[in-house]
Amino acid sequence: MTSNRVERGVAVPLALFVLVVLGVLLSSTLWAAHVESRAGRQALQALKARLAADLAWPDIVDRFDSLGVSAMGLGDSLVVGSWLGPGEVTTDAVVHRLGSDFFLIDSEGRAAVSLSPSAQPVFRTQVVARLDYAIDSVTGLTTASLKPLPAPFWSGLPRAH
């Protein structure tokens, strides 16, 4: 009878040990899934912020005349505005006149997430553009358009907090 008692005495602690090991494995797997999910949400918000910043400057280039950009004085800045885009993304844009024909378009996209302001994804794009003059072949009038310079003259970098 003593041998049966020894076997029963080992089975209960062994079963408890197996349950503890399985619990630790399950909790570590759930924690890893939570961290991965949070990182994915932050990456998505950062992508939304970048998209908002990248889409703002072409809009300013397209409607520069109606904004009064060409009437700005040298060294002046024009706050184009702040608007809320899809996915609760806000965009701020400012145009700076650098020279007689050169402008810096500075757009900043921010994802409106419920994180602390220091963890809020912010992306900033700066584009240098030049006034381009052409003569209309039909009317003979001079028309101006704003043309962005090629990629080495603009930057798109995450903003440091």
Rosetta blueprint (number, residue, H / E / L):
1 M L
2 T H
3 S H
4 N H
5 R H
6 V H
7 E H
8 R H
9 G H
10 V H
11 A H
12 V H
13 P H
14 L H
15 A H
16 L H
17 F H
18 V H
19 L H
20 V H
21 V H
22 L H
23 G H
24 V H
25 L H
26 L H
27 S H
28 S H
29 T H
30 L H
31 W H
32 A H
33 A H
34 H H
35 V H
36 E H
37 S H
38 R H
39 A H
40 G H
41 R H
42 Q H
43 A H
44 L H
45 Q H
46 A H
47 L H
48 K H
49 A H
50 R H
51 L H
52 A H
53 A H
54 D H
55 L H
56 A H
57 W H
58 P H
59 D H
60 I H
61 V H
62 D H
63 R L
64 F H
65 D H
66 S H
67 L H
68 G L
69 V H
70 S H
71 A H
72 M L
73 G L
74 L L
75 G L
76 D L
77 S E
78 L E
79 V E
80 V E
81 G E
82 S E
83 W E
84 L E
85 G E
86 P L
87 G L
88 E L
89 V E
90 T E
91 T E
92 D E
93 A E
94 V E
95 V E
96 H E
97 R E
98 L L
99 G L
100 S L
101 D L
102 F E
103 F E
104 L E
105 I E
106 D E
107 S E
108 E E
109 G E
110 R E
111 A E
112 A L
113 V L
114 S L
115 L L
116 S L
117 P H
118 S H
119 A H
120 Q L
121 P L
122 V E
123 F E
124 R E
125 T E
126 Q E
127 V E
128 V E
129 A E
130 R E
131 L E
132 D E
133 Y E
134 A E
135 I E
136 D L
137 S L
138 V L
139 T L
140 G L
141 L L
142 T E
143 T E
144 A E
145 S E
146 L E
147 K E
148 P E
149 L L
150 P L
151 A H
152 P H
153 F H
154 W E
155 S E
156 G E
157 L E
158 P E
159 R L
160 A L
161 H L
